[in-house]
Amino acid sequence: MMFVSIALSLMNYAYADDVVADPQPFGLLHMWTTVYDMDENEVADPAGYGDPEDDIGFKLRRTRAGISGSNDQTRYHVSVGMSSPFDATLNRGSERIDLVDAYFSWKAVQGLWLTGGVQKVPVSREQIMSSSDLVLAERAAASVWMVPNREVGLLGDYTVDMKSSKLNVQAGIFNGNGSLLGDDNSGKMLAGRIEYTMGEGAYNTFGVTDGLVMGVALDGYLNQEIATQDLGYGADVIIRAAGLSVLGEFRMRTLSPTNTTVDVPAVLSETQQMGYLAQVGYSVGQFEPAVRYSSFDDNTDLVNTGDGREVSAGVTWHNKTDSVRIGGSYVLRLEDDAYVVSNDTARLWMMLRYK
C-alpha cells in the first residue's frame, strides 16, 4: 500500500507546476579574534581536544553561501564554504572552498520525508544545530569528536503531529567514509534518532518563548569501516521557558578493530569513549549570556591527556533581526593534576548571516 501511495504521489508531480520551490539565497560569515591565549611558547604544548592552539590574532572560523527552497512537497539546500579546524588534533576543517551541503527532500506520504544527498547524520542535538545558532560560537568536544558530521546518504524522516507536541523518527543509511565521491568499502553507516518535542524552537537557544519548549531525544549510529567498527549512542535534552534555555547531552562510543589484515584500524583494541555537556543561558533583551560545562574522555580505561573538561562562559549580542551576532567568551580547560596544560583562551567573534 505504501508503494502505491508513493507511485501516486510521483504521478501527481508530473502535473504540478510548483514541484520545486523558488530558490532563496543565504550566506554566513563568522570572524574570530583570539584576544588572550595562555600557550604562546614557540614550541606548542601537546594539543588538547577542542583547542585549536590559536595565538593572539584573527581568522575566519567559517563561511557559507548557497541557495535553499521549500514548499509542501519538496525541499532542497545547496551550500559551499570553508572552515578552520576545530582543534589542532582533529583536522575537521577546510581552508579551500568546498561543497558543504547538497540535498533534496521529497514528501513521499503525509508526515514522511525522504532526503538524499550530502547532509548531517541525525545524531547529537548540538551537532545538528546550525553553527550560526550556537550561543558560544563553538561546539563542545564530545559533540564533534564522538559523532559523524556530514555524509552522503538517504534519510527517512517521519513526524507524528499531536495537539501540542510532536514525535519525530529518523533513520538513514550513509556511506560512512566522509567522502562526497562515493564509497571505498562495502561497509555502510546506519543511523537513527527518535525525538519528542513540545513547542517551537528546540534547536536554538536565543529568544523569549511564550510557553514551555522541550525536546528529548535518543539516537545512535553504527559504522562498519574496513578495519574499524564504530558504534555510538546518546541522549540529549533542551528546555526553554521565557528567556531561560537549558541544554544537556550524554554520549558513549565504542571503537573496535575488525579486519586488520586489510587496513590499519583506528584503534588497536576495543576502546570506550564518553562525553557529556550541560549548558545554561538566558535571553535578556538582545543579549544572551551562557555558560557550558563539557567533558570528553577518549579512553575510559586510561587516565591521561585524553581526559579533558572545559568551562566556557560568554555573552552574545543579537541585532533585532538576528542577522548580526557579536560575542565573546572565556574558555577554561581543565585536565587531571598530572597532565595540566596552560591552554586557557579568550576570544571575540562577529557573525553575519543572510537568509
N, C-alpha and C positions, 0 to 999 in steps of 0.2 A: 504493500500500500504506500509505503514511504517513497519508493522509487517511482510509482505512478504520479504522486504529488510533485516530485522533483521534475519529472518529464513535462507535466502540465505547466509548471512554472516556466520552464525553458521555452515552451511553445508560446506562452504569453509574452515573453521577451521579444520574440520575433516581430510582434505587432506594437510594441511600446516605443514611443517617441523619446522618452526620457529615461532610458535604461541607465545611462551613465550621467552622473551629476556634473554640473559645470565645475571646472577646476578653480580652486581658490588658492592663491599663493600664501606662503608663510615663511618666516625666517627667524633665526635666533643667533645672537652674538653674545658670547659670555667672555668677558675680560676679567683678568685676575691679577692682583698685585700682592706679592708676599712682602709684608712690611716688617716682619720680625722672624728670625729663624735661629734656633739655638745652635744648630750644626753648621758652622761656617769654616770648619777645618779644611785645609787643602786636600787632605785625604778624608773622604766621607766615612761616616760611621756605617756599620752594616745596615743595609736597607731594611726598613720595617714595613709591615703591611699598612697600606693607606698613606704612606709617607713618600711623596714624590721627590723629596730631597731638594726642594726649591730653595735657592738662596734668595736674598732680598732682590726683587726685580719684578718683571712683568711677563705675562704670557697670555695667549688665547687658550682658554680652557676648552671651549668647544664652539663650533659654528654649525648652523644648519640652514638649508634653503630647499624649498620644494613646493609641491602642489598637493592638494588633497580635495576630496569631494565626497559627498554622501547624500543619499536620499532613502526612500523607504525600501528600496530593493538592492542597492549596491553601495559600496564604499571603496575608496582607494586612497593610497598615500604613497608618495614617492619623494624621497629626500636625499640630498648629498650633503657632505660636510666633513669636518676634521675634528680631532680632539687630541689633547695631550694625554700622556699616560696617567692612569690613576695613581700608581706608585712606581718606585724605582725597581720593584721586584717583578710586578706583573705589567708587561708592556701592552696593556689593552688600550691602545690609542693609535692614531694615525696622523702624521703630520702632512700627509697628502690629502687632497680632496677625493673622497671615496663615496660610494653608494652606502647609505645608512639604512634606509627602509625602502622597500618596494613590494607592496602587497595589494591584493584585490579581494574584496569580500562580497559575497552574494548571499541573500536571504533565501535559503532553499525552501523552507516552510516557515510558518509562523513561529517565531521565537528562536529559530536555528539559523545561525550564520556560519558559512564556510569561508575561511580565509587562506589564500595561498600566496607564497612569496617569502621575502625576507622580512621577518617580524620578530618581536620579542617572544621568548619562550615564557609561558604563563606561570612563573614561579617568583615568589618574593614581592610583597607589596612595594617596598622601597625601590626595587629594581624596575618594576613595572611602571611606577610613577615617572612622569616626564622629568628630565633633568631641570627643565625650566620651572618646575613646581617645588623643587627642594629648598626648604627654608634656609638650610645651612650650605647650600650650593654644591654639596658633595655627599655621596652615599657613605654608609659605614662599610668597613672592610668585609664583613660577613655577607653583605648584600651584593658584593662584587666578586669576591673570591669563591664563594660557595654555590653560586648559581650560574647557569648559562646565560648568555646575553641575547644576541640575535642569531637566528638560524634560518635556513631555507627549509620550508616545510608546509604542511597542511594542518590547519587548526579548525576544530569544530567548537562552536560557542552557542550554548543553549541557555535561555533565560526563561524562568517562570515568574511572571508578574503576579504578585499578591496585592492586597488592598494598600498596604503601606510599606511593603518590603519586596525584595526580590531574591530568588535563588538562582545562582549562575553556575553552570558546569562547563568547563573547558577541557578538551582532550585533543592532543595533537601528536603528529609524528614528524620528525625532523631529521636532516642529515646527521647533525651532531658533530660535525668537524669544523664548524666556523667558517667554511668557505662558501662563496657565492657561486662557484663554478662547478658544482656537482660533488658527489660523494666519492671518497677514495677508499672505502671499505664496505663490507657487507653489513656492518652493524648500524643500527638506527637509534635515535633518541626518542623515547616515549615520555610525554609529559602530561600532567593533568592538574586541575585546580577546581575546587568547589568553594563557593563563597556565598554567604548570606549577608545582605545589606539592607539597611534602613535609611531612607532619605537619600539626598543627592550630595556628592562631594566626598566620596570615600577614597579618592586618590589625589587629594590635595589637602593642605592644612590651613591656608590663609582664608580669612573672612569670618563673618559672624553668621551663624546658622539660625534659622527660625525655630528649629526644634532639634531633637536628638538625631545625629548622623552616626551610624555604626556600620562597620564592615568586619566580618570574621571569616577567615579562610584557612583551608588546609590545602597543601599542594605537594607535588613530588615529581621526580623525573628519574629515568634510567637510561644511561647512555652506554652502549656496547661498542667500544672502540677496538682497534686491532689487538692491543696488548693490555688494555685497562678497562675495567668496568667501573662506572661512576654512578653511584646511587645517592640521591639527595632528597630530603623531605623537610617540611617545615610548617609552621603555623604563624599567622600574623593577625593583628587586630588594629583597627583605628576607631577612635571615639571622638566625636566633636559635639560640643554643646556651647551655644553662644559663641564666645571668642576662643574657647579652650579647644586644643587638639592634643590627643594622646595617641602615640604610635608605638606599637610593640611588635617584636618579631623574634622567633627562635628557630634555629636551623641545625640539622645534622647532615653529615655527608660521610659516605664510605667509599674509599678508593681501593680497588683490588686488582693486582696483576693477573693477567689471563694468559694469552698466547705470547710468552716472552721470547720464543724462538724466531718470531717473525719481526717484531719491533721492540723498541725499548719502552717499558711501561712507565707511567707517570710516578709510580711508587714501587719499591722493591718488596714490600709486604703489605698486608691489609692495613689501611690507615683510617682512623676515625677522626673527623673534624667536627668542631662545634662552634656555633656563633649565635649571638643574640644582640638586640638593641632595645633601648627604651628612650623615647623622645617625648618631651612636653613643650608645647608652645602656646602662645596666647596672642590673638589679634587685638590690637588696641588702635583704633583708627586706621592709619596707613602703615603702622609699624607692626612687626611680628617678631618678638623675641622668642628664642627657643634654646633648649639645652638637650643634648643627647649623650647617653652613656652606651657604649658598644664594646663588644668583646669578640675576639676571634682566636681560636686555638687550632693550629694546623695539624696537630697530632696530640690527641688526648692522652696518649700513653707516655708522653715526654713532657718535661718542664724545661723549656729552653727559650731562645729568642723568637720562636714561633708563637709564643703566647703573648698576645697584645691586647691592651684595653685602651680606650680612648674616651675622653670627655671633651665634647665640642659645645661651646656656648657662643651665641651671637645674636644679631638682630638684623632684620631686613626691612627696608622701606619700600613700599609699593606706591606707584603713582595711581591716580584714580581709575585708569583703565587697565592697570596691571601689565602694561606693556614695557614698563621700566622698573627694574628692581636694583637697589643699591644696598649692599650689606657688608658686614664684617663679622669675623669670628676668631676666637682663640681656641687652638687645638692642644689639649694636654694629653700627651701619650704616656701610658703607664706600662711598665714592664716589671717582671719579678725582680726582687732585690739583686740577684746575682747577674742580671742581664740588663741593668739600667742603661739607657742610651739618652743623651741630651738631644732630643729631637722635637721639642715643642715648637709651635709656629703660630703666627698671627697673619691673617690675610684679609684683604678687602676685595670686593668684586662689584661689577656692574653688569647687568644683563638687560639686553634689548631684545624684544620679541615682537613679531608682527604676525597676526593671524586673524 
